[in-house]
Amino acid sequence: MSKLYVLVGVPGSGKSTWVHNQKWVDECVYVSTDEFVEDYAKECNLTYSEVFQDYMPRAVELMVERVLWAKALGKDIIWDQTSTTIKTRAKKLRMLPDYYAIAVVFKTPQSAELQRRLTSRPGKIIPQDVVDSMTLQLINEPPSIEEGFKEIWYAE
């Protein structure tokens, strides 16, 4: 059975860094809207923040195409988005009902550390109210087995 790893955490919580530090993920298909937005921004000689609003719908389409391609091949998938609500996680689980779904949960760093991480990304500005909203969503709606996950991991 193919596996789906849904990364769950606010921006700056370490999701992408965690993926890049795992040797076993090389056989998985990695999907993230950020990847597409960043590539598009480079092509346009602009920043992530400058293209985000207009390009995000296309980035989502490209990400879904990659998910469907991976599904057709029976590949394990790592889905790197914030996924801080039950609703956003449910969309992913509905797309891949035959997958063994694992939520990989990332702790929200202390405020000063989170700010340091977020400001260390040149050209990628995430408004504080957005980060605060996602933090609250994750506190109120943590991933659960009842959602359809087979396992819940807590990343260190």
C-alpha positions as CSV (number, residue, x, y, z in Angstrom):
1,M,0.0,0.0,0.0
2,S,1.3,3.4,-0.9
3,K,1.9,6.0,1.8
4,L,0.8,9.6,2.1
5,Y,2.8,11.8,4.5
6,V,0.8,15.0,5.2
7,L,3.0,17.6,6.8
8,V,1.1,19.7,9.3
9,G,2.5,22.9,10.7
10,V,2.6,26.7,10.5
11,P,5.0,28.4,8.1
12,G,8.5,28.3,9.6
13,S,7.8,25.2,11.7
14,G,10.4,23.2,9.9
15,K,8.4,21.1,7.4
16,S,10.6,21.6,4.3
17,T,13.8,21.4,6.3
18,W,12.6,18.1,7.9
19,V,12.0,16.6,4.4
20,H,15.4,17.6,3.2
21,N,17.0,16.0,6.2
22,Q,15.3,12.6,5.8
23,K,17.3,10.1,3.7
24,W,14.3,7.7,3.2
25,V,12.2,10.3,1.3
26,D,14.3,10.0,-1.9
27,E,11.8,7.4,-3.2
28,C,8.8,9.6,-2.4
29,V,7.2,12.2,-4.6
30,Y,7.4,15.6,-2.9
31,V,4.5,18.0,-3.5
32,S,4.4,21.6,-2.4
33,T,2.8,24.7,-3.8
34,D,5.8,26.7,-2.5
35,E,8.1,24.8,-4.9
36,F,6.0,26.0,-7.9
37,V,5.6,29.6,-6.6
38,E,9.4,29.9,-6.0
39,D,10.2,28.5,-9.5
40,Y,7.8,30.9,-11.1
41,A,9.1,33.9,-9.1
42,K,12.7,33.0,-10.3
43,E,11.5,32.8,-13.9
44,C,9.9,36.3,-13.6
45,N,12.9,37.7,-11.7
46,L,10.5,38.6,-8.8
47,T,10.1,37.4,-5.2
48,Y,7.8,34.8,-3.8
49,S,5.7,37.5,-2.2
50,E,5.4,39.4,-5.4
51,V,3.9,36.5,-7.4
52,F,2.1,34.7,-4.6
53,Q,-1.4,36.1,-4.9
54,D,-1.6,35.8,-8.7
55,Y,0.2,32.6,-9.2
56,M,-1.1,30.5,-6.3
57,P,-4.1,29.1,-8.2
58,R,-1.8,27.8,-10.9
59,A,0.6,26.4,-8.3
60,V,-2.3,24.5,-6.8
61,E,-3.2,23.1,-10.2
62,L,0.4,22.0,-10.8
63,M,0.6,20.4,-7.4
64,V,-2.6,18.5,-8.0
65,E,-1.3,17.3,-11.3
66,R,1.8,16.0,-9.6
67,V,-0.3,14.2,-6.9
68,L,-2.4,12.5,-9.6
69,W,0.7,11.5,-11.5
70,A,2.3,10.0,-8.4
71,K,-1.0,8.2,-7.5
72,A,-1.2,6.7,-11.0
73,L,2.3,5.3,-10.5
74,G,1.5,4.1,-7.0
75,K,4.3,6.3,-5.5
76,D,4.5,7.3,-1.9
77,I,3.8,11.0,-1.5
78,I,5.0,13.7,0.9
79,W,2.5,16.6,0.9
80,D,4.2,19.7,2.2
81,Q,1.7,22.4,3.0
82,T,0.5,23.9,6.3
83,S,-2.6,21.6,6.5
84,T,-3.6,23.3,9.8
85,T,-7.3,22.6,9.5
86,I,-9.4,19.4,9.3
87,K,-10.9,20.8,6.0
88,T,-7.6,21.2,4.2
89,R,-6.4,17.8,5.4
90,A,-9.7,16.2,4.3
91,K,-9.2,17.4,0.7
92,K,-5.9,15.6,0.6
93,L,-7.2,12.4,2.2
94,R,-10.2,12.4,-0.3
95,M,-7.8,12.6,-3.2
96,L,-5.9,9.5,-2.0
97,P,-8.4,7.3,-0.2
98,D,-6.4,4.1,-0.8
99,Y,-3.2,5.5,0.7
100,Y,-1.9,4.7,4.1
101,A,-2.1,8.2,5.5
102,I,0.4,9.5,8.1
103,A,0.2,13.0,9.6
104,V,3.6,14.4,10.4
105,V,3.0,17.2,12.9
106,F,5.4,20.1,13.5
107,K,5.5,22.0,16.8
108,T,5.1,25.8,16.4
109,P,8.3,27.4,17.5
110,Q,8.4,30.0,20.3
111,S,7.5,33.4,19.0
112,A,11.1,34.8,18.7
113,E,12.4,31.7,17.0
114,L,9.4,31.6,14.6
115,Q,10.0,35.3,13.7
116,R,13.7,34.6,13.1
117,R,12.9,31.7,10.7
118,L,10.2,33.7,8.9
119,T,12.4,36.8,8.4
120,S,15.3,34.6,7.2
121,R,13.5,34.0,4.0
122,P,14.3,36.9,1.6
123,G,11.3,37.9,-0.6
124,K,8.9,35.6,1.2
125,I,6.8,37.6,3.6
126,I,3.9,35.9,5.5
127,P,1.8,38.4,7.4
128,Q,1.7,37.9,11.2
129,D,-2.1,37.7,11.3
130,V,-1.9,34.8,8.8
131,V,0.7,33.0,11.0
132,D,-1.4,33.7,14.1
133,S,-4.5,32.3,12.4
134,M,-2.8,29.1,11.3
135,T,-1.3,28.7,14.8
136,L,-4.8,28.9,16.4
137,Q,-6.3,26.6,13.7
138,L,-3.7,23.9,14.5
139,I,-4.3,24.3,18.3
140,N,-8.0,23.9,17.8
141,E,-7.9,21.2,15.1
142,P,-4.9,19.0,15.6
143,P,-4.7,15.9,13.3
144,S,-6.5,12.8,14.6
145,I,-7.0,9.2,13.7
146,E,-10.7,9.9,13.3
147,E,-9.9,12.1,10.3
148,G,-8.6,9.1,8.5
149,F,-4.9,9.0,9.4
150,K,-3.5,5.6,10.2
151,E,-0.6,7.1,12.2
152,I,0.4,10.5,13.6
153,W,4.0,11.3,14.0
154,Y,5.5,14.3,15.9
155,A,8.6,15.7,14.2
156,E,11.5,16.7,16.3
